């Protein structure tokens, strides 16, 4: 069709909702990745041993790299890295892992630390050497600031001696084997100059050729990890010498007359600088979880529509999705998946535009989003797997790999619980009630919310009003952080651990409530961009379902606080059921808005109406025509 200046092109409801999920400029931001995963090299292969699947992941990594106009540009762009994870995550979790490590942690750190230097990156950009990142150790994970690998400055040779002092200091889980080709790593080690420690720094260290570890480097494969077959290893160093230029970043004061500062504040700053790629990494983990949840939900909705079962007497066969017990959990999952997508984009946008003044707040939102999204992704994927029965347990139907893949995201870039605990502490002790505001409400709660000092709006409202539901979500956050502060105040004075233990349970609930509120605000912002019509109606239904289910979980607290009436609490189940029915009625259209390539869905048999053909047997008795009538047995 030729479009003239007088033609008006009206996007479909699915297209408008795709813009909500992926951003207004989704064709530019996501189109490359949608096309890439539709090509033959990224189609799902049948079977394969773990080693064969690992080789495939590295082969795909090189194909991906050849498809890029610039690996450095990808490494420097958190939005592009997030899109990579969002689309590759459902296709090949192992590929997504090694690609994220190479581009974000390895190349990204090199670009961050060595900006303006003449370091030659051509081997890594051309994938002649694959990059990896070695930070955590056997006994130092979330407390990586305490890692024990050392890099002692050798004045005579003007370089550094890397050493692993004991078994607990072995680098834990980097992909350092020769699988996939020669590897080079960025090694986080404690810098020692003349016996004085100067904090954790990164060192560029060749690790393997294409067959084995290099001298001074010891690499052992870890036991197989459930799910994606990445070559996770234990890596140690036996007094390995590397040149001065192996040290990333500022080398002033090392080996010269200048004195390198070694105050605790400087050591902490150097560690945080060394792991600066953690925040973009958390965004990528959220993206991978969002993409995997969307793909799994799409398969479950499609399968539920064409899996036929016997209906009530006289009604013939009906799709299993006709039953409330089947479509109800998927409708709730749909509201959650949209919320996950909106919170992911909200955190990504906030990180991209943050300044030095609000960087800490943006980092905290990214951390909260990462934990909440990956946990919710696991719940959605497990629910969808159950709704698809035994067939979803088979690897060829794609879901089992995504169940285990999201477990990696829950742990990567900081275990979720530790990440949320830090956010809880920041929000709990950095704000507190407004000065002089100590008057409790009916529940004994002060009126400061969990992230600041803004009083919660206690105006009565109706359950059909999204603004009222938004106020309730803010109140849930306030309630839990107020409880956390009270718990801390009851603990023995001067006992910091007891104080935190008394507050942490409620504070973590406050962080969860904060994530719900941020996701709900994402819904409200997205609705404001949509014109009147079907897309807006669908998103409004999802928004209300998401909010009502959270309000229902916290209805007792809201009732005691005087924010809900007893009648409203009684109305919650019926209001929720009405929304579940509305969302379920449009589930296939909502799945269409995920914009998943047909090639991707075609590789999962249960995503298509002819799923039984995957089990056809060319030698089966049904292939031999009608059976001959049998003769009665002789008496």
C-alpha positions in Angstrom: 0.0 0.0 0.0 1.2 3.5 -0.8 0.7 5.9 2.0 -0.1 9.5 0.9 0.0 12.6 3.1 -3.7 12.5 3.5 -3.7 8.8 4.7 -4.0 8.2 8.5 -2.5 5.0 9.8 -4.1 3.8 13.0 -2.0 1.4 15.1 -3.8 -1.6 16.4 -4.5 -2.2 20.1 -1.7 -4.8 20.1 0.8 -2.3 18.6 -0.1 0.3 21.1 0.4 -2.2 23.9 3.7 -3.3 22.4 4.8 0.3 22.7 3.7 0.2 26.4 5.8 -2.9 27.0 8.9 -2.1 24.9 8.8 1.7 24.7 7.6 4.1 22.1 10.6 3.6 19.9 10.5 -0.2 20.2 11.2 -0.9 16.5 14.5 0.9 16.6 15.4 -0.4 20.1 14.3 -4.0 19.7 13.9 -4.7 16.0 17.5 -5.9 15.5 17.2 -8.5 18.3 13.7 -9.6 17.1 15.2 -10.2 13.6 18.3 -11.9 15.0 16.5 -14.6 17.0 14.3 -15.3 13.9 17.3 -16.4 11.8 18.3 -20.0 11.4 21.4 -20.0 13.6 19.2 -19.0 16.6 16.4 -21.5 16.0 16.0 -24.0 18.7 18.0 -27.2 18.0 16.7 -30.6 19.0 18.4 -32.2 22.0 22.2 -32.1 22.4 24.5 -32.9 25.3 25.5 -30.1 27.6 28.9 -29.8 25.9 27.2 -29.5 22.5 24.8 -26.9 23.8 27.8 -25.0 25.3 29.6 -25.0 21.9 26.5 -23.8 20.3 26.2 -20.9 22.7 29.8 -19.7 21.9 29.2 -20.3 18.2 26.1 -18.1 18.4 28.1 -15.5 20.4 30.5 -15.1 17.4 27.6 -14.9 14.9 26.0 -12.2 17.1 29.3 -10.3 17.2 29.7 -10.4 13.4 26.2 -9.0 13.2 27.0 -5.9 15.2 28.2 -2.7 13.8 30.2 -2.1 17.0 30.7 -4.3 20.0 32.1 -1.3 21.9 28.9 0.6 21.2 26.8 -2.2 22.5 29.0 -2.5 25.6 28.6 1.2 26.4 24.8 1.3 25.9 22.8 -0.1 28.9 19.6 0.1 26.9 21.0 -2.0 24.1 22.4 -4.5 26.6 19.0 -4.8 28.2 17.4 -5.4 24.9 20.0 -8.2 24.2 19.0 -9.9 27.4 15.3 -9.4 26.9 15.3 -11.2 23.6 18.1 -13.7 23.9 17.1 -14.8 27.4 14.1 -16.9 26.2 16.0 -18.3 23.3 19.3 -19.5 24.8 20.1 -18.7 28.5 23.7 -19.9 28.1 24.3 -17.6 25.2 22.7 -14.7 27.1 25.0 -15.4 30.1 28.3 -15.5 28.1 27.2 -12.5 26.0 26.3 -10.5 29.0 29.7 -11.3 30.6 31.7 -10.5 27.5 30.0 -7.2 26.5 28.8 -5.8 29.8 31.1 -6.9 32.6 34.3 -7.4 30.5 34.2 -4.9 27.6 32.1 -2.4 29.6 34.6 -2.4 32.4 37.5 -1.9 30.1 35.7 1.0 28.4 34.7 2.5 31.8 38.1 2.3 33.4 40.4 2.9 30.5 38.6 5.7 28.7 41.2 7.9 26.9 43.9 5.3 26.9 45.4 3.6 23.9 44.7 0.0 25.0 44.2 -2.2 22.0 40.7 -3.9 22.2 40.7 -5.4 18.8 41.1 -9.0 20.0 38.0 -8.7 22.2 36.0 -6.7 19.7 36.8 -9.3 17.0 36.1 -12.1 19.4 39.6 -13.6 18.9 39.6 -13.7 22.7 36.5 -13.9 24.7 36.2 -11.8 27.9 35.2 -12.9 31.3 35.0 -11.4 34.8 36.5 -12.8 38.0 35.2 -11.2 41.2 33.4 -13.5 43.6 35.3 -16.2 45.5 34.3 -19.4 47.1 33.9 -17.7 50.5 33.2 -14.2 49.3 30.0 -13.6 47.3 27.8 -10.8 48.4 30.7 -9.6 50.6 33.0 -9.4 47.6 34.6 -6.3 49.1 36.4 -8.8 51.4 37.9 -10.9 48.6 41.4 -12.3 49.2 43.1 -12.7 45.9 46.1 -10.5 45.9 48.0 -8.5 43.3 51.3 -7.4 44.9 53.4 -4.8 43.1 56.8 -6.0 42.0 59.1 -2.9 41.8 62.0 -4.7 40.0 59.8 -6.0 37.1 57.3 -3.0 37.3 54.3 -5.3 37.4 52.0 -7.3 39.6 52.1 -10.8 41.1 48.6 -12.3 41.3 48.2 -15.0 43.9 45.4 -17.1 45.4 46.3 -17.6 49.1 43.9 -20.4 50.0 41.1 -22.6 48.7 38.4 -20.1 49.8 39.9 -17.4 47.7 39.5 -19.3 44.4 37.4 -17.3 41.9 34.0 -18.9 41.9 31.9 -19.5 38.8 33.4 -17.4 36.0 33.3 -19.0 32.5 37.1 -19.4 32.3 37.5 -22.8 30.6 39.0 -23.0 27.0 35.5 -23.8 25.8 34.5 -21.4 23.0 38.1 -20.3 22.4 40.9 -18.4 24.1 39.8 -16.4 27.2 41.0 -13.2 28.9 39.6 -12.1 32.3 39.3 -9.0 34.4 40.4 -10.2 37.8 39.3 -8.3 40.9 42.3 -8.5 43.4 43.5 -6.7 46.5 46.3 -4.3 45.4 49.4 -4.5 47.7 52.2 -2.0 47.3 55.2 -2.5 49.6 53.0 -4.6 51.9 50.3 -1.9 52.2 46.8 -2.7 50.9 45.2 -0.1 48.6 41.8 -1.7 47.9 40.3 -3.9 45.2 41.3 -3.2 41.6 40.8 -4.9 38.3 43.6 -6.5 36.3 43.5 -7.7 32.7 44.8 -11.2 32.7 45.1 -13.7 29.7 43.7 -17.0 31.1 43.7 -19.7 28.4 44.7 -20.4 24.8 42.2 -22.5 22.8 43.1 -25.7 24.6 44.3 -25.2 28.2 45.0 -22.7 31.0 48.1 -20.6 30.6 51.1 -21.0 33.0 50.3 -19.7 36.5 46.6 -20.1 36.0 44.7 -23.1 37.3 41.2 -23.7 36.1 38.8 -26.5 37.2 35.2 -27.0 36.0 32.6 -26.8 38.7 29.9 -29.5 38.9 27.1 -29.0 36.4 24.7 -26.1 37.2 21.1 -26.9 36.7 19.8 -25.3 33.5 22.0 -23.5 31.0 25.3 -25.3 30.4 27.8 -22.5 31.0 31.4 -23.5 31.7 31.4 -22.3 35.3 34.8 -22.8 36.9 37.1 -22.5 39.9 40.1 -20.3 38.9 43.2 -19.6 40.9 46.6 -18.0 40.4 50.0 -19.3 41.4 52.2 -16.1 41.7 51.3 -15.1 38.2 53.2 -12.0 36.9 51.4 -9.5 34.7 52.8 -6.2 33.5 52.0 -2.8 34.8 49.5 -2.1 32.1 47.4 -5.0 33.3 46.0 -2.7 36.0 42.9 -0.9 34.9 42.3 2.7 35.6 44.6 5.2 37.5 48.1 3.9 38.0 49.5 7.1 39.5 51.4 6.6 42.8 52.3 3.0 42.0 56.1 2.5 41.7 56.9 6.3 41.7 57.5 8.9 44.3 53.8 9.6 44.9 52.0 8.0 47.8 48.9 6.1 47.0 46.2 6.8 49.5 45.0 3.8 51.5 42.3 5.2 53.8 39.2 3.0 54.3 37.1 5.5 52.4 39.5 5.3 49.4 39.6 1.5 49.5 35.8 1.3 49.5 35.6 3.8 46.6 38.1 1.7 44.6 36.0 -1.4 45.2 32.8 0.3 44.1 34.5 1.6 41.0 35.8 -1.9 40.2 32.3 -3.3 40.3 30.7 -0.3 38.6 29.1 -2.6 36.0 26.9 -4.2 38.6 24.1 -1.7 38.1 23.8 -2.2 34.3 24.1 -5.9 35.0 21.1 -5.8 37.3 19.1 -4.0 34.6 20.1 -6.8 32.2 19.1 -9.5 34.7 15.6 -7.8 35.0 15.4 -7.7 31.2 16.2 -11.4 30.8 13.6 -12.3 33.5 11.0 -10.1 31.8 11.6 -11.6 28.4 11.5 -15.2 29.7 8.3 -14.6 31.6 6.6 -13.1 28.6 7.6 -16.0 26.3 6.5 -18.6 28.8 3.1 -16.9 29.4 2.6 -16.6 25.6 3.2 -20.4 25.3 0.8 -21.2 28.2 -2.0 -19.0 26.8 -1.7 -20.4 23.3 -1.6 -24.0 24.7 -4.6 -23.4 26.9 -6.5 -22.3 23.9 -6.0 -25.3 21.7 -5.6 -28.1 24.3 -9.1 -29.6 24.2 -10.8 -31.5 27.0 -14.2 -33.0 27.6 -16.7 -30.4 28.6 -19.9 -30.8 30.6 -22.4 -33.4 29.4 -23.7 -32.5 26.0 -21.2 -29.6 25.3 -18.6 -31.6 23.5 -14.9 -30.7 23.8 -13.8 -27.3 25.1 -10.4 -25.6 25.5 -8.9 -26.1 28.9 -8.6 -22.3 29.2 -12.4 -22.1 29.4 -12.1 -23.1 33.0 -11.6 -20.4 35.7 -9.2 -22.6 37.5 -7.0 -22.5 34.4 -7.4 -19.0 33.0 -7.5 -17.3 36.4 -3.8 -17.8 37.3 -2.8 -16.9 33.8 -4.8 -13.6 34.0 -3.1 -12.7 37.2 0.3 -13.6 35.6 -0.6 -11.3 32.7 -1.1 -8.4 35.0 2.2 -9.2 36.7 4.1 -9.5 33.5 2.9 -6.1 32.3 3.9 -4.7 35.7 7.3 -6.3 35.5 7.8 -4.9 32.0 6.8 -1.4 33.1 9.0 -1.5 36.3 11.9 -2.7 34.2 11.6 0.2 31.8 11.0 2.7 34.6 14.2 1.6 36.3 16.1 1.7 33.0 14.9 5.2 32.1 15.7 6.4 35.6 19.2 5.0 35.4 19.9 6.5 32.0 19.0 10.0 32.9 20.3 10.1 36.5 22.8 12.7 37.6 25.4 12.5 40.4 22.8 14.0 42.7 20.2 11.3 42.2 22.5 8.4 41.2 22.1 6.6 44.5 18.3 6.7 44.3 18.4 5.4 40.7 20.8 2.6 41.7 18.4 1.7 44.5 15.4 1.5 42.1 17.4 -0.7 39.8 18.3 -3.0 42.7 14.7 -3.2 44.0 13.4 -3.8 40.5 16.0 -6.5 39.8 15.0 -8.5 42.9 11.2 -8.1 42.5 11.2 -8.8 38.8 13.3 -11.9 38.9 11.3 -13.3 41.8 8.1 -12.5 40.0 9.4 -14.0 36.8 10.1 -17.3 38.6 6.6 -17.4 40.0 5.1 -16.7 36.6 7.2 -19.3 34.8 6.4 -22.0 37.4 2.7 -21.2 37.2 2.8 -21.4 33.4 4.7 -24.6 33.5 2.1 -26.1 35.7 -0.8 -24.9 33.5 0.8 -26.8 30.6 1.1 -30.1 32.5 3.5 -32.9 31.8 4.4 -31.7 28.3 6.0 -28.5 29.7 8.5 -30.7 31.6 10.0 -31.8 28.3 13.0 -29.8 27.2 11.8 -29.4 23.6 8.9 -27.3 24.9 11.3 -24.7 26.3 10.0 -24.0 29.7 12.3 -26.1 31.9 15.3 -24.2 30.7 13.6 -20.9 31.5 12.7 -22.1 35.0 16.3 -22.9 35.8 17.6 -19.9 33.8 15.7 -17.4 36.0 17.3 -19.0 39.1 20.6 -17.7 37.8 19.2 -14.2 37.4 18.0 -14.3 41.0 21.5 -14.9 42.1 23.6 -13.0 39.5 24.7 -9.4 40.2 23.9 -9.9 43.9 21.6 -12.3 45.5 18.1 -10.9 45.6 17.7 -11.1 49.4 21.0 -9.3 50.0 20.2 -6.7 47.3 16.8 -6.0 48.9 18.2 -6.0 52.4 20.6 -3.2 51.4 17.7 -1.3 49.8 15.7 -1.8 53.0 18.4 -0.5 55.2 18.9 2.5 53.0 15.2 3.3 53.0 14.7 2.6 56.6 17.5 4.5 58.2 18.0 7.3 55.7 14.5 8.8 55.9 12.4 8.1 59.0 9.3 10.0 60.1 9.1 13.7 59.4 10.5 15.9 62.2 7.9 16.5 64.8 5.4 14.2 63.2 4.8 11.6 65.9 1.0 11.5 66.0 -0.1 7.9 65.3 -3.2 6.9 63.2 -5.6 4.2 64.4 -3.0 1.5 63.6 -0.3 3.3 65.6 1.5 4.3 62.4 3.1 7.6 61.7 2.4 9.3 58.4 5.8 9.2 56.7 6.2 6.8 53.8 9.0 4.2 53.5 11.2 6.2 51.1 10.8 9.8 52.5 8.7 12.1 54.6 5.7 12.7 52.4 2.5 12.0 54.4 0.2 9.4 52.8 -3.1 10.7 51.4 -5.9 9.1 53.6 -8.8 10.4 51.5 -11.5 7.8 51.2 -12.2 6.4 47.7 -13.7 3.6 45.6 -12.1 0.3 44.5 -12.8 1.2 40.9 -10.7 4.4 41.2 -7.0 3.7 40.2 -6.0 6.9 42.1 -7.5 5.5 45.3 -5.7 2.1 44.7 -2.5 4.0 44.3 -2.9 5.7 47.7 -3.5 2.3 49.2 -0.3 0.9 47.7 1.6 3.8 49.2 0.0 3.2 52.5 1.1 -0.5 52.5 4.6 0.7 52.1 4.2 3.2 54.9 2.8 0.6 57.2 5.6 -1.9 56.8 8.4 0.7 57.1 6.8 2.2 60.2 6.7 -1.3 61.8 10.4 -1.8 60.9 11.3 1.5 62.6 9.4 0.4 65.7 11.1 -2.9 65.7 14.5 -1.2 65.5 13.7 1.1 68.4 12.7 -1.9 70.6 16.1 -3.5 70.1 18.9 -3.1 72.8 20.6 0.3 72.4 24.0 0.0 70.8 23.5 -3.5 69.3 23.5 -2.8 65.6 22.8 -6.4 64.6 19.9 -6.8 67.0 18.5 -3.6 65.8 18.7 -4.7 62.2 17.3 -8.2 63.0 14.3 -6.6 64.7 13.6 -4.4 61.8 14.6 -6.4 58.7 11.6 -8.6 58.3 9.2 -5.7 58.1 11.6 -3.6 56.1 11.9 -6.3 53.5 8.1 -6.3 53.2 8.4 -2.5 52.8 10.8 -2.9 49.9 8.3 -5.4 48.3 5.6 -2.8 48.7 7.8 -0.1 47.3 8.3 -2.3 44.1 4.5 -2.8 43.8 4.0 1.0 44.1 6.7 1.8 41.5 5.1 -0.8 39.1 1.7 0.7 39.7 3.0 4.2 38.9 4.5 2.7 35.7 1.0 1.5 34.8 -0.5 5.0 35.5 2.2 6.7 33.4 1.7 4.3 30.5 -2.1 4.8 30.6 -1.6 8.5 30.2 0.1 8.0 26.9 -2.7 5.9 25.3 -5.6 7.3 23.4 -9.2 6.3 24.2 -9.9 2.9 22.8 -9.3 -0.9 23.2 -5.7 -0.6 24.1 -6.4 1.8 26.9 -9.3 -0.4 28.2 -7.1 -3.5 28.2 -4.3 -1.8 30.1 -6.7 -0.3 32.6 -8.1 -3.7 33.4 -4.6 -5.1 33.9 -3.7 -2.1 36.1 -6.7 -2.6 38.4 -6.2 -6.3 38.6 -2.6 -5.9 39.6 -3.4 -3.3 42.3 -6.5 -5.1 43.6 -4.7 -8.4 44.2 -1.9 -6.6 46.2 -4.5 -4.6 48.1 -6.4 -7.9 48.9 -3.1 -9.4 50.3 -2.8 -6.5 52.6 -6.5 -5.8 53.3 -6.3 -6.6 57.0 -3.6 -3.9 57.6 -5.5 -1.4 55.5 -8.7 -2.1 57.3 -7.1 -1.7 60.7 -5.5 1.6 59.5 -8.9 2.9 58.5 -8.0 3.1 54.9 -10.4 0.4 53.7 -13.9 -0.1 55.0 -15.3 -3.6 56.0 -17.6 -3.3 53.0 -14.7 -2.7 50.7 -12.8 -5.7 52.1 -15.9 -7.8 51.4 -16.1 -6.4 47.8 -12.5 -7.3 47.0 -13.0 -10.9 45.9 -15.9 -10.1 43.5 -14.1 -7.1 42.0 -11.0 -9.2 41.5 -13.0 -12.0 39.8 -14.6 -9.6 37.4 -11.2 -8.3 36.3 -9.8 -11.8 35.9 -12.7 -12.6 33.6 -12.1 -9.4 31.6 -8.3 -10.0 31.3 -8.8 -13.7 30.4 -11.2 -12.8 27.6 -8.5 -10.9 25.9 -5.5 -13.0 26.8 -4.7 -14.0 23.1 -4.7 -10.3 22.1 -2.5 -9.4 25.0 0.0 -12.1 24.1 0.1 -10.7 20.6 1.4 -7.4 22.1 4.5 -9.3 23.3 5.7 -9.1 19.6 7.3 -12.5 19.8 8.6 -13.7 16.4 6.7 -16.5 14.9 9.9 -18.4 14.4 10.5 -18.4 18.1 7.1 -19.8 18.9 7.3 -22.4 16.2 10.3 -23.9 17.9 8.2 -24.8 20.9 5.7 -27.6 19.9 3.0 -26.8 22.5 2.8 -23.2 21.3 1.0 -24.4 18.1 -2.3 -26.0 17.5 -0.7 -29.1 15.9 1.5 -29.8 19.0 0.5 -33.5 18.8 2.4 -33.8 15.5 5.7 -33.5 17.4 4.9 -37.0 18.8 3.9 -38.6 15.5 5.5 -41.9 14.7 6.0 -42.8 11.0 5.9 -46.5 12.0 2.9 -46.1 14.3 -0.1 -48.5 13.8 -2.3 -45.5 12.7 0.0 -45.3 9.7 -1.0 -48.8 8.5 -4.6 -48.3 7.6 -7.7 -49.8 9.3 -7.1 -53.0 11.1 -8.4 -56.3 9.6 -11.4 -57.8 11.5 -10.2 -60.5 13.8 -11.5 -64.0 13.6 -13.2 -65.3 16.8 -11.0 -67.6 18.7 -11.7 -71.3 18.3 -13.6 -73.0 21.1 
